[in-house]
Amino acid sequence: MRIGIDLGGTKTEVIALSEQGEQLFRHRLPTPRDDYHQTIETIASLIEMAEQATGQRGTVGNGHPGIAFAL
């Protein structure tokens, strides 16, 4: 199973996909404002929800806003 996290300014969403790419679970929560530790807790909670709902453990990838500097 593959788990994806989309960390946005207003919502944080998780999706769990089977090895064949079928959606197994999807859920979103509000993104905490100005609270790093609560943001990490939200992400961890979403991963735990996905694993409990599917009865599987999975690898996790994430997308989040930010600036990348090219060298």
C-alpha positions in Angstrom: 0.0 0.0 0.0 1.1 3.5 -0.7 0.1 6.5 1.4 0.1 10.1 0.1 -0.1 13.2 2.2 -1.1 16.6 0.7 -0.2 19.3 3.2 -1.9 22.5 2.3 -2.6 25.9 3.8 -6.1 25.1 4.8 -6.4 21.2 4.7 -4.2 18.2 5.1 -5.3 15.2 3.2 -4.3 11.5 3.1 -5.0 9.0 0.4 -4.1 5.3 0.5 -3.7 3.4 -2.7 -3.3 -0.3 -3.4 -0.4 -1.6 -5.4 -2.7 -1.5 -8.4 -3.5 2.2 -7.8 -7.0 1.7 -6.5 -8.1 4.1 -3.8 -8.5 2.3 -0.5 -9.0 5.3 1.9 -9.2 9.1 1.7 -9.7 11.7 4.5 -8.9 15.3 5.2 -8.4 17.4 8.3 -7.9 21.2 8.7 -4.2 22.2 8.7 -3.2 23.7 12.0 -2.1 27.3 11.9 1.3 28.4 13.2 1.8 25.2 15.2 4.6 22.9 13.9 4.0 20.2 16.5 0.2 20.1 15.9 0.9 19.9 12.1 3.1 16.8 12.7 0.4 15.3 14.9 -2.2 15.9 12.2 0.0 14.1 9.6 0.7 11.2 11.9 -3.0 10.9 12.8 -4.0 10.7 9.1 -1.4 8.0 8.4 -2.7 6.0 11.4 -6.3 6.4 10.2 -5.3 5.1 6.8 -3.5 2.1 8.2 -6.3 1.3 10.6 -9.0 1.6 7.9 -7.2 -0.6 5.5 -5.6 -3.0 8.0 -2.2 -2.5 6.2 1.0 -0.6 6.7 2.3 1.5 3.8 5.1 3.6 2.5 4.4 7.4 2.8 5.1 10.2 0.4 4.1 13.8 0.9 3.6 17.0 -1.0 3.8 20.5 0.6 4.2 24.1 -0.4 7.5 25.7 -0.3 10.3 27.3 -2.2 13.2 25.4 -3.7 16.4 27.2 -4.6 18.4 25.9 -7.6 22.1 25.9 -7.4 
